[in-house]
Each structure stands twice: as C-alpha cells, then as structure tokens.
C-alpha cells in the first residue's frame, strides 16, 4: 500500500493520533522521519538538515495552534563526523530558538544512509483541528508557496547556497498561535497545497474552491521553472513548504490578518459537502508530496 493508505489504516486503530499532531493532556506531540535519498538533495548541509528536520515537526505544532515547547532528534549515518554532527545540532537548536522552543537532545545510531527522526512537543488548551471548516468560510494560507521546489532546482543547478537558504524555513508557530483564535480548521502544507486542501475537505466534509490568481507563489519559482505547467506544479503539488493552510469566517479575516505575525492570503472559499475541490472551477487533482524512494 502507499503512504496515504497506510496512514488511513493506522488511523482506524489509533484514534488519538490527531491531525498534524496528537493531543494529550493539553500537549501536542508529533514525529517525522527524513532520509537522505528522498529529503536531502546533494549539497544540503548538515546545518540545513538539522534545521529542516526539526522545523518539519515544529510546523506540525504550529498547525495545531500550539506554542512550541521542545524538540528532540535521532541522528543516524553510516559514520559519525564531528563537524557534521555539530552542524546538525546547531541547525536544530537555531530553528528551535527561532520559535521559542528548546532543543533538548536525542539519539545516535548507525544506518546505511543519513536519516533523522524528530519529535516536537507543544502546548495548547484549545487545539485547531482539520475538521471544523464551515460552508462560507474563507480558505487562506500563510507566506508563499513553492519555496522548496525552487530550492531543489537550485541544488540541481549546483547552486547549493541558494538551495540551502530556501530549504531553511521559519515554522509558523507564532502565526499558528495567533490564528488559533480565528481559524475553524488548520493544517500545514508539507504535502503541497493541492493535497492539503483535499485533506481539509475530507476532514471537514466540505467542498473547497481555490482561485489560482490569489495563490501567493514564491518569487524564486519563476526563476527556476520552465513554463506555466512547471510553475503550477511547483506551487500546487511539490509540497514541503510548511506554511499554514486554514479556514476562517469571512468576518474574521481582517482581524486575523492584523493579528498574524506572518502575511496571510485569502485563496478561496469553503463550499457545501459534495461540491468537490476545485481550482478556477475545474477539479483540482489530489496530488502532492509522498515519502518514497
């Protein structure tokens, strides 16, 4: 079975697993695993790997509208290099510091390829789930989309400096906390915008319409893509951008935008159940990032 089928199978047996994170006694807990083969292109520094690995888990905390508390990481590689290990820890520590969390260690092991497994913990007494969107709500996102797709192209061109720069992102913890007071449903965009809106629609039993003219695409995407199809593939389906995708009542948009520390953009609207997920009135394919070799 593929990754999504496996997750659905496990969800039936683990109802407490939650959405982007599990919720246990006002704590949110989430874990992620990343591999060199599928997640770290040639040229990715260990500093960037530490930042990105831990940042991915902190992004899940953000998606629940929770304050970030702490993170740990398991680090596995064929051999241990002191400089690489130190750089990884610095990246992990720096991304935690950026969002007010503490990096508190982890584990080491040998493995046939560089692999990380990270866990982040947050705190909230009122988590935002994926299941609360209502017809008439607006669909919004934070930041810009396509940043990671552009990073991959820079790595492929041998421009490691720009690739690493765009691979390091700010987990939207502060924005998530502020938006929690307004959002009816929320998740992060790690699987890509298209897949994320499908997941929101499924969880909330609603339809979603997206307006392509409103989607905030990162400026770097135009620099690295070849033609309109490539451009929209990067913006909609590549994923790994770790922005927040959320819904809120139209009456709350202005207040939410003023409260958020990160720019937010309205990109669509929630429709009735059965309306499907559309882009400019046409069905939007449910395609996005999948963990596979």
Steps between C-alpha positions, in 0.01 A plus 500: 500500500609861452569746783151652510330160506731391780416813699126443458543140616685610812254783571226243555710336770645820652217752539705710745768563237332831412547709189842659447578397860351290778346681797566362849414696817537843334823393331539442126752238390623430147781304335658493153763292319717634217752315280792615291365321191160669502537816707854642483628574148872498429640824638276513807719591797463323833408837651210530255406135564481563874294814449265340247451172688405662828316779320271246332381376838467853637281578199256233615489665842423829326216341304325413827517862616733399783801663663820305430668361811782264404641269232728197480663325204643158423800526268618198300780482242749244362774672702514785748689812398554749783454809282185365334347394829576836659351684201182291519454582868559870435233500230255317727573735788470814286160413354372421849631830630328681213157382621561514874553127552796309644702231325562241770700225327413166347674180396781377273517185290671364191302449180572437135386853408473827688160492674334714765196444718374805688235560763357834610276585793268798532237623741143621448169467681302551179658328198385585147404186308450437129133420547337835584464675162149628424337590167557870437832511687798640315802284409834666577873430514800657670815608317581383148491163324757326282806591708617139540439419134723794411762380749515161330559663162782709646660186641467331160675798339786475748398819679520355851501839671158599369374145537592487867361849560156403369504161672518676837154629584338665801245268663182707532461445875436865586250536216328176601453620856350828381280338235366244748260763628342534155558181299227238471738242349876497444791283386842552346581479131781243522324272249432787258212745472287275279523199730455717808170646381379152411587383851320797654194434286497134598543570870233773504264325259480805276597628159774754432544739208843650432575807287840466330534877458507537878764234577818663638776326304858558615695726265777240464260264318497723193879498501534121484196364315446449129153599388158531662449127565832471683424817694167374633634154569756660730248726669213254542636148520868485596440570868751525785431872546374473860259791479162496676183425303189602692138608486324777689176697488508788252420740784824401675741549208595860572558435871698182431721678246573774751581249773721268295876559509519341153313634193188300422323476166143407419510243219149355492182408679339202674205349312228253591575131536504329161625806312848350468834677497545734205756739355345777291183293476671180377580192713834538678699172487577352842872472439787599724809396691534132584781334694649250256843410370 
